[in-house]
Amino acid sequence: MKRIGLILVSLVGLLLVVAVVRTLTIAAPDIPSAAIDDQIDIDVLSVANRLGEAIRFETISTQTNREANRGPFVAFAKWMETTYPALHAVASREVIGGYSLFYTWPGSDPTLEPILLMSHMDVVPIAPGTEQTWEEAPFSGKVADGYIWGRGTIDTKASLVAILEGAEYLAARGYSPRRTVHFAFGHDEEVGGPLGNVKIAEMLKARGVRLHWVADEGGVIADGLVPGVNDRTVALVGVAEKGYVTLDLTAAAQGGHSSMPPSDTAIGRLARGIDRLQNTPFDGAVEGPVALMLDAIAPATPFVQRLALTNRWLFNPILTPTLLGSPTTAAMMRTTIAPTMIEAGVKENVLPASASAKVNLRIHPRDTVESIVAHVKAAIDDEMIEVTVFNPGREASVISPTTSEGFQIISRTIQDTFPGALIAPNLVVGGTDARHYEIVSDNIYRFIPIVLGPEDTARFHGDNERTSVEGMGQAVRYYVRLIERGSE
């Protein structure tokens, strides 16, 4: 028995030695030297002022009455034409779905598959009653204190203007692409893109066009957002995005007067069902985009964290539950469950005969709408609670490869523009219009060249949205390089 114990101790020691050696041999990547930005001469303040002008167009998307107040979209399109004459002289523009814009900058070699750069014109509304909490008026587009302020400066008029600025810069200098470059600017991304990029993608498919790669919004340059990576920024490049579905849970029970309640009520039944569901989470694992991201950041983390990340074959039983304990990483590792609405009763002394709730689920690529409905029904385990799909839902996207030319071009361009940034593939937990292009491309990537820190995350769809003047200069330089490399 003692001999067996010694053998087991020796095996454990050997495993630890192997893990430590592996960890020590994985060093942080060298920080590449900065690109010579003097070669791309950008008047940063002028760019900032033009973004401010773009912000003043109140191109708002709402869930209801979506086609109302489209005047700002028409005016914004006209502004683009006037503000970027060199681009409009070399590229054709088509209006799709009434307001979305699709550009074609023809390449000299029509045998090459074109590339597509995307952004969207629409923004979310300002939450009623929050206008006074903004440091600058939400649609002022004011340039102050080193920032451009207003709704859309992050999501995503900054990238839209930076794309236009980059294309204008090249067109004004006589640049001629070898590979055709397309630009798509949707007008309804914030409500799913049904009349914009859905139609553009279908149009390209009908024309027989295959896109070499697609670049849309998604990840950012994360500064202090990735735990353990404190002295490097991380470029989060989305290689996939989660799906989306909302389910209706409806519980039935005997109604009547509240003075003589039965042992089981509709609200009580529904509450128990929701509680069982939330206590039966979907499986989560370190795989796919999450595994790629951890591999990318591991060399830049402290020793103990690097030991766990680079030796997941040994530490997964500890690492996986630890990561699932954080809402941020858990959202990338599994389908999430979020009860968001509940409705029951008409009067405080009347027992409702039914109670309903809406549960929003963001679908991990390993799951489907069908498997999710089955999981929810099994978790609730109550025949008196009906589970139905509230909206059509959308499946998670496919996972794009990190070995493609498109991913390599994006990575190289990031490193040139943001020296020292780690390139980390990741899973985008929100939705983008990029998913619509799966019918015409296998290589779809989600990244905007904007630096965001911990204090900026609440600005997405929130108050005091802003982007830095300096950051806009970096974004324009990024798109100049991306268009050049992508169209060579």
C-alpha positions as CSV (number, residue, x, y, z in Angstrom):
1,M,0.0,0.0,0.0
2,K,2.9,2.4,0.9
3,R,4.5,1.7,-2.5
4,I,1.2,2.5,-4.3
5,G,1.0,5.7,-2.4
6,L,4.6,6.6,-3.4
7,I,3.8,5.9,-7.0
8,L,0.7,8.1,-6.9
9,V,2.7,10.9,-5.3
10,S,5.4,10.6,-7.9
11,L,2.8,10.7,-10.7
12,V,1.2,13.8,-9.3
13,G,4.7,15.4,-9.0
14,L,5.5,14.5,-12.5
15,L,2.3,16.0,-13.8
16,L,3.0,19.2,-11.9
17,V,6.6,19.4,-13.3
18,V,5.2,18.9,-16.8
19,A,2.6,21.6,-16.2
20,V,5.2,24.1,-14.8
21,V,7.6,23.4,-17.7
22,R,4.9,24.0,-20.2
23,T,3.9,27.2,-18.5
24,L,7.5,28.6,-18.4
25,T,8.0,27.8,-22.1
26,I,5.0,29.9,-23.1
27,A,6.2,33.5,-22.8
28,A,4.3,36.6,-23.5
29,P,4.5,37.5,-27.2
30,D,6.9,40.3,-28.2
31,I,5.3,43.7,-28.5
32,P,5.6,44.7,-32.2
33,S,7.1,48.0,-33.1
34,A,4.8,50.8,-33.8
35,A,3.8,51.4,-37.4
36,I,4.9,54.6,-39.0
37,D,1.7,56.6,-38.7
38,D,3.3,59.6,-40.5
39,Q,2.6,57.7,-43.7
40,I,-1.1,58.1,-43.0
41,D,-1.6,61.8,-42.5
42,I,-4.9,62.2,-40.7
43,D,-6.4,65.6,-39.5
44,V,-7.8,64.0,-36.3
45,L,-9.7,67.1,-35.2
46,S,-11.5,67.4,-38.5
47,V,-12.4,63.7,-38.3
48,A,-13.8,64.2,-34.8
49,N,-15.9,67.2,-36.0
50,R,-17.3,65.1,-38.9
51,L,-18.2,62.3,-36.5
52,G,-20.0,65.0,-34.4
53,E,-21.9,66.0,-37.5
54,A,-22.9,62.4,-38.1
55,I,-24.2,62.1,-34.5
56,R,-26.6,65.0,-34.9
57,F,-28.7,63.0,-37.4
58,E,-31.2,61.3,-35.0
59,T,-31.3,58.0,-36.9
60,I,-33.2,56.1,-34.2
61,S,-34.6,52.6,-34.5
62,T,-37.5,51.6,-32.3
63,Q,-39.2,48.2,-31.8
64,T,-42.6,49.6,-32.8
65,N,-43.6,51.9,-35.7
66,R,-40.2,51.1,-37.2
67,E,-40.7,53.0,-40.5
68,A,-41.7,56.3,-38.9
69,N,-39.4,59.3,-38.9
70,R,-37.0,58.1,-41.6
71,G,-36.1,61.7,-42.6
72,P,-32.9,61.6,-40.7
73,F,-31.7,58.6,-42.6
74,V,-32.3,60.3,-45.9
75,A,-30.5,63.4,-44.7
76,F,-27.6,61.3,-43.3
77,A,-27.2,59.5,-46.7
78,K,-27.0,62.9,-48.4
79,W,-24.5,64.1,-45.9
80,M,-22.3,61.1,-46.7
81,E,-22.4,61.9,-50.4
82,T,-21.5,65.6,-49.8
83,T,-18.8,64.9,-47.2
84,Y,-17.0,62.1,-49.0
85,P,-16.9,63.1,-52.7
86,A,-13.8,61.1,-53.7
87,L,-15.3,57.9,-52.5
88,H,-18.6,58.6,-54.2
89,A,-16.7,59.3,-57.4
90,V,-15.1,55.8,-57.6
91,A,-17.8,53.7,-55.9
92,S,-21.4,53.1,-56.9
93,R,-24.1,53.2,-54.2
94,E,-27.4,51.3,-54.0
95,V,-30.2,52.0,-51.6
96,I,-31.7,48.8,-50.2
97,G,-34.9,48.4,-48.1
98,G,-35.6,52.1,-48.5
99,Y,-32.6,53.4,-46.4
100,S,-29.7,51.0,-46.1
101,L,-26.7,51.8,-48.2
102,F,-24.6,49.3,-50.2
103,Y,-21.4,50.5,-51.9
104,T,-19.3,48.8,-54.6
105,W,-15.7,50.0,-55.2
106,P,-14.7,47.9,-58.3
107,G,-11.4,46.1,-58.2
108,S,-9.2,45.7,-61.2
109,D,-9.4,41.9,-61.0
110,P,-13.0,40.7,-61.2
111,T,-11.9,37.1,-60.7
112,L,-11.1,37.8,-57.0
113,E,-13.8,37.5,-54.4
114,P,-14.7,40.9,-52.9
115,I,-14.5,41.9,-49.3
116,L,-17.2,43.6,-47.2
117,L,-16.8,46.2,-44.5
118,M,-19.9,46.9,-42.4
119,S,-21.4,49.3,-39.9
120,H,-24.9,50.6,-39.2
121,M,-26.5,54.0,-39.2
122,D,-29.2,53.4,-36.7
123,V,-28.9,54.0,-33.0
124,V,-31.1,53.0,-30.0
125,P,-33.3,55.6,-28.3
126,I,-32.4,57.6,-25.3
127,A,-34.1,56.2,-22.2
128,P,-36.9,58.6,-21.2
129,G,-36.0,60.7,-18.2
130,T,-32.2,60.1,-18.6
131,E,-31.5,63.1,-20.8
132,Q,-30.4,65.2,-17.9
133,T,-27.8,62.6,-16.8
134,W,-25.8,63.1,-19.9
135,E,-22.7,65.4,-19.6
136,E,-23.4,66.6,-23.1
137,A,-26.7,66.5,-25.0
138,P,-27.3,63.0,-26.4
139,F,-27.4,64.2,-30.1
140,S,-25.1,67.2,-29.7
141,G,-22.1,65.5,-31.3
142,K,-20.1,67.9,-29.2
143,V,-16.3,67.7,-29.2
144,A,-15.1,68.5,-25.7
145,D,-12.4,67.3,-23.2
146,G,-10.8,65.0,-25.8
147,Y,-14.0,63.2,-26.7
148,I,-16.8,63.2,-29.2
149,W,-20.1,62.9,-27.2
150,G,-23.4,61.5,-28.3
151,R,-25.6,58.5,-29.1
152,G,-23.8,56.3,-31.6
153,T,-20.2,57.4,-30.9
154,I,-19.5,53.8,-29.8
155,D,-22.4,51.8,-31.4
156,T,-21.5,52.4,-34.2
157,K,-21.3,55.6,-36.1
158,A,-17.6,55.9,-35.0
159,S,-16.7,52.9,-37.1
160,L,-19.0,54.0,-39.9
161,V,-17.3,57.4,-40.1
162,A,-13.9,55.8,-39.8
163,I,-14.6,53.5,-42.7
164,L,-15.8,56.4,-44.8
165,E,-12.8,58.5,-43.8
166,G,-10.4,55.6,-44.6
167,A,-12.0,55.0,-48.0
168,E,-12.0,58.8,-48.8
169,Y,-8.4,59.1,-47.8
170,L,-7.4,56.3,-50.3
171,A,-9.8,57.4,-53.1
172,A,-8.6,61.0,-52.9
173,R,-5.0,59.8,-53.4
174,G,-5.9,57.8,-56.5
175,Y,-5.8,54.4,-54.9
176,S,-7.2,51.6,-57.1
177,P,-8.1,48.3,-55.4
178,R,-7.3,45.0,-57.1
179,R,-10.0,43.2,-55.2
180,T,-13.5,44.7,-55.2
181,V,-14.4,46.4,-51.9
182,H,-18.0,46.6,-50.7
183,F,-19.4,48.7,-47.8
184,A,-22.8,48.0,-46.2
185,F,-24.4,50.5,-43.8
186,G,-27.7,49.1,-42.4
187,H,-30.5,51.3,-41.2
188,D,-32.2,48.7,-38.9
189,E,-29.5,46.7,-37.2
190,E,-30.8,47.6,-33.8
191,V,-34.0,45.7,-34.6
192,G,-32.5,42.7,-36.4
193,G,-31.7,44.1,-39.8
194,P,-34.8,42.6,-41.7
195,L,-35.0,45.4,-44.3
196,G,-31.3,46.3,-44.5
197,N,-28.5,43.7,-44.3
198,V,-30.8,40.7,-44.6
199,K,-31.9,42.1,-48.0
200,I,-28.3,43.0,-49.0
201,A,-27.1,39.5,-48.2
202,E,-30.0,38.0,-50.2
203,M,-29.2,40.3,-53.1
204,L,-25.5,39.2,-53.2
205,K,-26.6,35.6,-53.1
206,A,-29.0,36.1,-56.0
207,R,-26.1,37.8,-57.9
208,G,-23.9,34.8,-57.3
209,V,-21.4,36.8,-55.2
210,R,-19.2,35.1,-52.7
211,L,-17.4,37.3,-50.2
212,H,-13.7,36.6,-49.4
213,W,-14.3,37.9,-45.9
214,V,-16.6,40.2,-43.9
215,A,-15.7,42.7,-41.1
216,D,-18.4,44.1,-38.9
217,E,-18.8,45.4,-35.3
218,G,-18.3,43.1,-32.3
219,G,-15.2,43.0,-30.2
220,V,-13.0,46.0,-29.3
221,I,-9.6,46.9,-28.0
222,A,-10.1,45.9,-24.4
223,D,-8.0,48.0,-21.9
224,G,-8.3,46.5,-18.4
225,L,-11.4,44.4,-19.3
226,V,-9.7,41.0,-19.5
227,P,-8.9,39.7,-16.0
228,G,-5.3,39.0,-15.4
229,V,-4.1,40.9,-18.4
230,N,-3.1,44.2,-16.8
231,D,-0.2,45.6,-18.9
232,R,-1.4,44.8,-22.4
233,T,-4.5,45.6,-24.4
234,V,-6.5,42.8,-25.9
235,A,-8.1,42.9,-29.3
236,L,-11.2,40.8,-29.1
237,V,-12.0,39.6,-32.6
238,G,-15.4,37.9,-32.7
239,V,-15.3,34.7,-34.8
240,A,-18.9,33.8,-33.9
241,E,-22.0,35.3,-32.2
242,K,-24.6,33.8,-29.9
243,G,-28.2,33.2,-31.0
244,Y,-31.3,34.6,-29.5
245,V,-34.7,33.3,-28.5
246,T,-37.4,34.4,-26.1
247,L,-39.8,31.8,-24.6
248,D,-43.3,32.3,-23.0
249,L,-43.9,30.4,-19.9
250,T,-47.7,30.3,-19.0
251,A,-49.0,28.7,-15.8
252,A,-52.6,27.9,-15.3
253,A,-54.5,27.4,-12.0
254,Q,-57.9,27.9,-10.4
255,G,-58.9,31.6,-10.2
256,G,-61.2,33.2,-7.7
257,H,-61.4,35.3,-4.6
258,S,-58.1,35.9,-2.8
259,S,-59.9,35.3,0.6
260,M,-60.0,31.5,-0.2
261,P,-56.9,30.7,-2.1
262,P,-56.2,27.1,-3.2
263,S,-53.0,25.4,-2.2
264,D,-51.6,26.1,-5.7
265,T,-51.9,29.4,-7.6
266,A,-50.9,30.4,-11.1
267,I,-48.4,32.8,-9.8
268,G,-46.9,30.4,-7.3
269,R,-46.7,27.7,-10.0
270,L,-45.0,30.0,-12.4
271,A,-42.6,31.2,-9.7
272,R,-41.6,27.7,-8.8
273,G,-41.1,26.9,-12.5
274,I,-38.8,29.9,-13.1
275,D,-36.9,29.0,-9.9
276,R,-36.3,25.4,-11.2
277,L,-35.3,26.7,-14.6
278,Q,-32.7,29.1,-13.1
279,N,-31.3,26.4,-11.0
280,T,-30.9,24.1,-14.0
281,P,-28.4,26.0,-16.1
282,F,-27.2,24.9,-19.5
283,D,-23.8,23.0,-19.6
284,G,-20.8,25.2,-20.0
285,A,-17.3,24.3,-21.2
286,V,-14.0,25.7,-22.3
287,E,-14.2,25.1,-26.0
288,G,-14.4,26.8,-29.4
289,P,-14.0,30.6,-29.3
290,V,-13.5,30.6,-25.5
291,A,-10.6,28.2,-25.7
292,L,-9.0,30.2,-28.5
293,M,-9.3,33.4,-26.4
294,L,-7.8,31.8,-23.3
295,D,-4.9,30.4,-25.4
296,A,-4.3,33.9,-26.7
297,I,-4.3,35.7,-23.4
298,A,-2.5,33.0,-21.3
299,P,1.1,34.1,-22.1
300,A,0.4,37.6,-20.8
301,T,-1.2,36.5,-17.5
302,P,0.5,36.1,-14.1
303,F,2.2,32.7,-13.5
304,V,-0.5,31.0,-11.5
305,Q,-3.2,32.0,-14.0
306,R,-1.0,31.0,-16.9
307,L,-0.3,27.7,-15.2
308,A,-4.1,26.9,-15.2
309,L,-4.8,28.3,-18.7
310,T,-2.0,26.6,-20.5
311,N,-2.6,23.3,-18.8
312,R,-6.3,22.9,-19.0
313,W,-5.9,19.2,-19.5
314,L,-4.9,19.1,-15.8
315,F,-6.8,22.1,-14.3
316,N,-10.1,22.0,-16.1
317,P,-12.0,20.6,-13.1
318,I,-11.0,23.7,-11.2
319,L,-10.9,26.2,-14.1
320,T,-14.3,25.6,-15.6
321,P,-16.4,26.1,-12.5
322,T,-14.3,29.2,-11.7
323,L,-15.0,30.7,-15.1
324,L,-18.7,29.8,-14.9
325,G,-18.8,31.7,-11.6
326,S,-18.3,35.0,-13.5
327,P,-21.3,36.3,-15.5
328,T,-19.0,37.7,-18.2
329,T,-17.1,34.4,-18.9
330,A,-20.2,32.3,-18.2
331,A,-22.0,34.1,-21.0
332,M,-19.3,33.0,-23.5
333,M,-19.3,29.4,-22.2
334,R,-23.0,28.5,-22.3
335,T,-26.5,29.5,-23.2
336,T,-27.8,32.0,-20.7
337,I,-31.2,32.2,-19.0
338,A,-32.8,35.6,-18.2
339,P,-36.4,36.0,-17.0
340,T,-37.2,39.5,-18.2
341,M,-41.0,40.1,-18.0
342,I,-43.8,38.8,-15.9
343,E,-47.5,39.4,-16.1
344,A,-50.4,38.2,-14.0
345,G,-53.6,39.5,-12.3
346,V,-55.9,42.5,-12.7
347,K,-56.7,43.3,-9.1
348,E,-55.1,42.8,-5.7
349,N,-57.9,40.6,-4.3
350,V,-58.5,38.4,-7.4
351,L,-56.6,35.2,-8.1
352,P,-55.5,35.1,-11.7
353,A,-56.4,32.0,-13.7
354,S,-53.1,32.3,-15.5
355,A,-49.7,33.9,-15.1
356,S,-47.0,34.3,-17.8
357,A,-43.4,35.2,-18.0
358,K,-40.9,35.9,-20.8
359,V,-37.5,34.3,-20.6
360,N,-34.7,35.5,-22.9
361,L,-32.0,33.0,-23.8
362,R,-28.8,33.8,-25.6
363,I,-27.9,30.6,-27.5
364,H,-24.4,29.1,-27.4
365,P,-23.2,27.6,-30.7
366,R,-23.5,24.1,-29.2
367,D,-27.2,24.5,-28.6
368,T,-30.2,25.1,-30.9
369,V,-33.7,26.6,-30.4
370,E,-35.1,23.1,-30.4
371,S,-32.7,21.8,-27.8
372,I,-33.3,24.9,-25.7
373,V,-37.1,24.4,-25.6
374,A,-36.5,20.7,-24.6
375,H,-34.1,21.8,-21.8
376,V,-36.6,24.4,-20.5
377,K,-39.5,21.9,-20.4
378,A,-37.4,19.3,-18.7
379,A,-36.1,21.8,-16.1
380,I,-39.6,23.1,-15.3
381,D,-41.1,19.6,-15.2
382,D,-44.7,20.8,-14.9
383,E,-47.4,20.0,-17.4
384,M,-49.4,22.9,-16.1
385,I,-46.8,25.3,-17.4
386,E,-46.9,25.8,-21.2
387,V,-43.6,26.6,-22.9
388,T,-43.9,28.4,-26.3
389,V,-41.5,30.3,-28.5
390,F,-42.4,34.0,-28.4
391,N,-40.4,35.1,-31.4
392,P,-38.9,33.2,-34.3
393,G,-35.5,33.2,-32.6
394,R,-32.2,32.8,-34.4
395,E,-29.6,30.2,-34.1
396,A,-26.1,30.9,-33.1
397,S,-23.8,31.7,-35.9
398,V,-21.2,29.4,-37.4
399,I,-17.6,29.8,-36.1
400,S,-15.3,31.4,-38.6
401,P,-11.8,30.1,-38.9
402,T,-8.7,31.9,-37.5
403,T,-6.6,30.4,-40.3
404,S,-8.2,32.4,-43.1
405,E,-6.6,35.3,-45.0
406,G,-9.2,37.6,-43.7
407,F,-8.4,36.9,-40.0
408,Q,-4.7,37.2,-40.7
409,I,-5.2,40.6,-42.4
410,I,-7.3,41.9,-39.6
411,S,-4.8,40.7,-37.0
412,R,-1.9,42.2,-38.8
413,T,-3.7,45.5,-39.2
414,I,-4.6,45.6,-35.5
415,Q,-1.0,45.0,-34.5
416,D,0.2,47.8,-36.8
417,T,-2.4,50.2,-35.4
418,F,-2.4,49.2,-31.8
419,P,1.2,48.0,-31.1
420,G,1.3,45.5,-28.2
421,A,-2.3,44.4,-28.4
422,L,-2.9,40.7,-28.0
423,I,-5.2,39.2,-30.7
424,A,-7.8,37.1,-29.0
425,P,-10.6,35.4,-31.0
426,N,-13.8,35.4,-29.0
427,L,-17.6,34.7,-29.0
428,V,-19.8,37.9,-29.3
429,V,-22.6,37.5,-26.8
430,G,-24.8,40.2,-28.5
431,G,-26.2,40.2,-32.0
432,T,-24.8,41.8,-35.2
433,D,-25.9,42.1,-38.8
434,A,-22.8,40.1,-39.8
435,R,-24.7,36.8,-39.2
436,H,-26.9,37.5,-42.3
437,Y,-23.8,37.0,-44.5
438,E,-23.3,33.4,-43.7
439,I,-25.2,32.6,-46.9
440,V,-22.4,34.3,-49.0
441,S,-19.2,33.9,-46.9
442,D,-17.4,31.5,-44.6
443,N,-15.1,34.1,-43.1
444,I,-17.0,36.6,-40.9
445,Y,-15.3,38.7,-38.2
446,R,-16.6,41.1,-35.7
447,F,-14.3,43.9,-34.4
448,I,-14.2,47.7,-34.3
449,P,-10.9,49.5,-33.7
450,I,-12.0,51.4,-30.6
451,V,-10.3,51.2,-27.2
452,L,-12.6,50.7,-24.3
453,G,-11.9,50.4,-20.6
454,P,-14.0,49.3,-17.5
455,E,-15.6,52.8,-17.3
456,D,-16.8,52.6,-20.8
457,T,-18.8,49.3,-20.8
458,A,-22.0,50.9,-19.3
459,R,-21.9,53.5,-22.2
460,F,-23.1,50.9,-24.7
461,H,-26.8,51.8,-25.1
462,G,-26.4,53.8,-21.9
463,D,-25.7,57.4,-20.8
464,N,-22.8,59.5,-21.8
465,E,-21.8,57.5,-24.8
466,R,-18.5,58.9,-26.2
467,T,-15.3,58.0,-28.1
468,S,-12.0,59.7,-27.9
469,V,-10.6,62.1,-30.5
470,E,-7.3,60.3,-30.5
471,G,-9.1,57.0,-30.9
472,M,-10.9,58.2,-34.0
473,G,-7.5,58.9,-35.6
474,Q,-6.4,55.4,-34.8
475,A,-9.7,54.0,-36.2
476,V,-9.2,55.8,-39.5
477,R,-5.6,54.6,-39.9
478,Y,-6.8,51.1,-39.1
479,Y,-9.4,51.2,-42.0
480,V,-6.9,52.7,-44.4
481,R,-4.6,49.8,-43.8
482,L,-7.4,47.2,-43.8
483,I,-8.8,48.4,-47.1
484,E,-5.4,48.4,-48.7
485,R,-4.4,45.0,-47.5
486,G,-7.8,43.5,-48.0
487,S,-8.0,44.7,-51.6
488,E,-4.5,43.8,-52.7
